[in-house]
Amino acid sequence: MGIFSKDSLQIIVFQSYGTNSNFYARGRALQDEKINLERENFIRLLINTWKRFETDEVKNTAITITLPNKYKINTVTDNEGYFIVEEKIENLSNLANDEGWLHFKASFTNENINRAINNKNSFLGELLIPADSIEFGVISDIDDTILQTGVVSTFKWRLLINTFFKSPNKRKALEGASKFYSLLHLGKSGKNANPLFYVSHSPWNLYRYLEVFLKKNNFPKGAILLRTFGNMFQKKTAKTKPQKQKEIVNILKTYTNLSFILIGDAGEHDADIYMEIVKLYPNRIKAIYLRSVRHVKRMARITELIKDYYDTPILMVHSSEEAIEHAKKHNFIK
């Protein structure tokens, strides 16, 4: 378990979501490779990228979650160092702040692990518990929806260069995107705390990278939901649903009385996923926004797909101002 490694251990707790009576958290226990996301020279970026994907997991080890009221939950990591905690606990909202965030701590249950490597045994976790007063939730893709990645480039070479050879401080957000999301977060009252859920096909290895990007570009804090690196290479069948779709369905099942706005792009399959979500959950989706991309064939496919679609308002977005104007017209924002 890395007890005698020169690297200390860490628990990365992913920003997740729950309800007043359901605690749901995910994370991963790893050796701490001391990745510095502020470093921006070419060699250091390449080394950091290697470290993000060549992880040393802390496998099959006990983790303790401690809530602010001292309530403890025990779990165990799997063979890749991941853990999932889900437990019914009442009155969790009382432990959250005004924005709905519940802060808790994760630690290695076996104190000897950390004593052996002289490491502190306390790692911060955050869980989003939306208040009853919220108007709607927002579920958004990341790649080419708020973060310019080049996912539609030939052989995805722009995506590889941007991910491997650019720090999160140098990555560009789509113009006006953070303003649009902040307005949705505040809602039509201008004083709300509508929850944000950032869902991506990117692997969990990029979690810290994306967390820094969102914060640096002033996006509202929200749950960040990615997928395991191994799942990216698993054989898919015609009946296999994308991980992104599974995550969205889980969110809608968690908040059964809440409507959502879905935001994606025209580059991949967001439109197909979102339209199927509308079929599965009629009257739950208030609107769909799809960012345009610089790819003639993909734009033509999506344009044809949505041209006679009336199940819910859907808009191909060419600028954030266009999306803001539409959201104001539909009384989503102030």
C-alpha angles and dihedrals in degrees: 000000000000094000093143097036120120087233119083120230129253140185115218108202111199118223102256140165141243145156138250089277104025124072111197121172137160134191148139136242114220143156107267107247091184094237109190109206091188093066110101109174116114099247094046091048090052091049092048091050090052090050092050093056101031094063128173105218126207097227130203095354129142119255126192122207115202121195124207090260089056093253108150131211122191126209141155131231120240129230091286095047095255125135134187123198122193121166138155109244124161127229097016090150089070088065095051128091127238092280091053098255119142113200119209140159133244123201141169107264091214103070090192090071091064096036088058092057099031094240129146112250104218128093126179122240131184130203124190115224109178116220122243090246096065119118102210143332129248122220114190139180116226111206111082089346098080102347121057104231109151093234090156094053120114109285084352089272092152090053091053094047093046093048099042104032106033128071118227087249090063097044117107125231117212108268113272094001096120090049091053093048092047090053091050090049090054093043129197092316091056088223104071133109102221108181124250124211117191109201123184143164088229116115123255087250086080095050098107091042092055092042090057092046093053092048095045091052095047099245115160112265112257144153112294114213120187134151139250117271091235093057090062091070101039116119111260128212130202089262095049112112119214114258089239090059092048090052092050092049090051090053093050090048090051095052102038096169097046130095122214143209114217122209126188143129139263094239102085132008104303092118092052092047094046094047090052090049089055090053092049094045109028116192091015098093115073096186145341123223120193121191114223118239134203097254118104099202096046092046090050091051094051093044090054092045095055102032095099097028115127105154091103134354109282127182133187101220120213095170138013091242089059090053092047091052091051092047091051091049090054092046095244094126139026 
